[in-house]
Amino acid sequence: MNENYGEQIKNYRVNLGMTQNQVAKELDVTPGYISNVEKGRTAMSLRLLIYYSKLMGITLDELVGNIEPSYKKSAIDNALWTEIKKLDNMQKEKLLETIKIWQK
C-alpha cells in the first residue's frame, strides 16, 4: 500500500477544488478527521476509502495503490489453480514432474 496515501487524498481533494469541510460533509465525518487523514495521523477505514474514491471519481487502486505491486494474479493463474484443485495427489505429482522438465 502506498505509505503516503494521506498526501494523495489531499491532492485529489485540492485538484477537484473541494475543501476539507465539503469532503467531511460528503463522507459524514468531521473536518478534523479529514485533516488528520491528510497529515497521516489517522488511517481511513476501507469503507471510507471506498466512499472517498467514488467521491473523487477514481478507483481504490488509484487512490492507495496495489498492496503487492510485484504480484498480479491473472486469469491464467486462476484457470490453472481451478484445474489443479481437481487432480488427485498422484496426478499432482506427475504435473509437478512435468513442470520441472519444462523448466530445464
C-alpha positions as a LaTeX table, in Angstrom:
\begin{tabular}{lrrr}
\hline
Residue & $x$ (\AA) & $y$ (\AA) & $z$ (\AA) \\
\hline
Met1 & 0.00 & 0.00 & 0.00 \\
Asn2 & 1.24 & 3.47 & $-0.73$ \\
Glu3 & 2.68 & 4.83 & 2.50 \\
Asn4 & 1.66 & 8.43 & 1.71 \\
Tyr5 & $-1.94$ & 7.93 & 0.75 \\
Gly6 & $-2.93$ & 10.80 & 3.06 \\
Glu7 & $-0.98$ & 13.12 & 0.82 \\
Gln8 & $-2.67$ & 11.62 & $-2.23$ \\
Ile9 & $-6.06$ & 12.09 & $-0.60$ \\
Lys10 & $-5.28$ & 15.76 & $-0.12$ \\
Asn11 & $-4.04$ & 16.13 & $-3.72$ \\
Tyr12 & $-7.25$ & 14.67 & $-5.15$ \\
Arg13 & $-9.36$ & 16.94 & $-2.94$ \\
Val14 & $-7.38$ & 20.05 & $-3.88$ \\
Asn15 & $-7.39$ & 19.16 & $-7.58$ \\
Leu16 & $-11.18$ & 18.98 & $-7.50$ \\
Gly17 & $-11.34$ & 22.32 & $-5.70$ \\
Met18 & $-13.01$ & 20.86 & $-2.62$ \\
Thr19 & $-12.44$ & 21.98 & 0.95 \\
Gln20 & $-11.92$ & 19.65 & 3.89 \\
Asn21 & $-15.35$ & 20.75 & 5.11 \\
Gln22 & $-17.01$ & 19.72 & 1.85 \\
Val23 & $-15.32$ & 16.32 & 1.83 \\
Ala24 & $-16.14$ & 15.78 & 5.50 \\
Lys25 & $-19.80$ & 16.58 & 4.87 \\
Glu26 & $-19.96$ & 14.13 & 1.94 \\
Leu27 & $-18.33$ & 11.36 & 3.98 \\
Asp28 & $-20.27$ & 12.17 & 7.15 \\
Val29 & $-17.12$ & 12.75 & 9.22 \\
Thr30 & $-15.59$ & 15.83 & 10.83 \\
Pro31 & $-13.24$ & 18.22 & 9.02 \\
Gly32 & $-10.69$ & 17.40 & 11.74 \\
Tyr33 & $-10.84$ & 13.75 & 10.73 \\
Ile34 & $-10.08$ & 14.66 & 7.10 \\
Ser35 & $-7.22$ & 16.88 & 8.27 \\
Asn36 & $-5.76$ & 14.04 & 10.34 \\
Val37 & $-6.02$ & 11.63 & 7.40 \\
Glu38 & $-4.30$ & 14.07 & 5.06 \\
Lys39 & $-1.49$ & 14.58 & 7.59 \\
Gly40 & $-1.03$ & 10.83 & 8.05 \\
Arg41 & $-2.19$ & 10.83 & 11.68 \\
Thr42 & $-5.28$ & 8.73 & 11.03 \\
Ala43 & $-5.97$ & 5.95 & 8.54 \\
Met44 & $-9.31$ & 5.79 & 6.78 \\
Ser45 & $-11.35$ & 2.64 & 7.12 \\
Leu46 & $-11.87$ & 0.62 & 3.98 \\
Arg47 & $-15.48$ & 1.83 & 3.84 \\
Leu48 & $-14.40$ & 5.48 & 3.90 \\
Leu49 & $-11.64$ & 4.85 & 1.36 \\
Ile50 & $-14.23$ & 3.39 & $-1.00$ \\
Tyr51 & $-16.59$ & 6.33 & $-0.48$ \\
Tyr52 & $-13.75$ & 8.78 & $-0.94$ \\
Ser53 & $-12.59$ & 7.17 & $-4.17$ \\
Lys54 & $-16.16$ & 7.31 & $-5.50$ \\
Leu55 & $-16.44$ & 10.95 & $-4.46$ \\
Met56 & $-13.22$ & 11.74 & $-6.31$ \\
Gly57 & $-14.21$ & 9.69 & $-9.37$ \\
Ile58 & $-11.24$ & 7.34 & $-9.12$ \\
Thr59 & $-10.66$ & 3.68 & $-8.31$ \\
Leu60 & $-9.43$ & 2.49 & $-4.95$ \\
Asp61 & $-6.21$ & 1.29 & $-6.60$ \\
Glu62 & $-5.60$ & 4.77 & $-7.99$ \\
Leu63 & $-6.03$ & 6.18 & $-4.51$ \\
Val64 & $-3.92$ & 3.85 & $-2.40$ \\
Gly65 & $-2.03$ & 1.72 & $-4.92$ \\
Asn66 & $-1.63$ & $-2.02$ & $-5.03$ \\
Ile67 & $-0.86$ & $-3.89$ & $-1.85$ \\
Glu68 & 1.56 & $-6.23$ & $-3.62$ \\
Pro69 & 2.60 & $-4.50$ & $-6.85$ \\
Ser70 & 5.06 & $-7.29$ & $-7.71$ \\
Tyr71 & 2.25 & $-9.88$ & $-7.82$ \\
Lys72 & $-0.68$ & $-9.69$ & $-10.16$ \\
Lys73 & $-2.90$ & $-12.71$ & $-10.23$ \\
Ser74 & $-4.05$ & $-13.30$ & $-13.76$ \\
Ala75 & $-6.86$ & $-15.19$ & $-15.39$ \\
Ile76 & $-4.42$ & $-17.94$ & $-16.37$ \\
Asp77 & $-3.33$ & $-18.30$ & $-12.72$ \\
Asn78 & $-6.98$ & $-18.72$ & $-11.73$ \\
Ala79 & $-7.66$ & $-21.22$ & $-14.52$ \\
Leu80 & $-4.60$ & $-23.29$ & $-13.63$ \\
Trp81 & $-5.44$ & $-23.32$ & $-9.94$ \\
Thr82 & $-9.03$ & $-24.38$ & $-10.68$ \\
Glu83 & $-7.82$ & $-27.35$ & $-12.72$ \\
Ile84 & $-5.05$ & $-28.33$ & $-10.29$ \\
Lys85 & $-7.55$ & $-28.49$ & $-7.42$ \\
Lys86 & $-9.43$ & $-31.18$ & $-9.36$ \\
Leu87 & $-6.39$ & $-33.50$ & $-9.51$ \\
Asp88 & $-5.65$ & $-36.27$ & $-7.04$ \\
Asn89 & $-2.22$ & $-36.38$ & $-5.37$ \\
Met90 & $-0.73$ & $-38.79$ & $-7.93$ \\
Gln91 & $-1.79$ & $-36.54$ & $-10.80$ \\
Lys92 & $-0.39$ & $-33.50$ & $-8.98$ \\
Glu93 & 2.96 & $-35.27$ & $-8.57$ \\
Lys94 & 3.04 & $-36.09$ & $-12.30$ \\
Leu95 & 2.17 & $-32.48$ & $-13.15$ \\
Leu96 & 4.93 & $-31.20$ & $-10.88$ \\
Glu97 & 7.48 & $-33.52$ & $-12.53$ \\
Thr98 & 6.33 & $-32.34$ & $-15.97$ \\
Ile99 & 6.70 & $-28.69$ & $-14.98$ \\
Lys100 & 10.22 & $-29.38$ & $-13.70$ \\
Ile101 & 11.12 & $-30.96$ & $-17.05$ \\
Trp102 & 9.79 & $-27.92$ & $-18.95$ \\
Gln103 & 11.89 & $-25.59$ & $-16.82$ \\
Lys104 & 15.18 & $-27.28$ & $-17.81$ \\
\hline
\end{tabular}
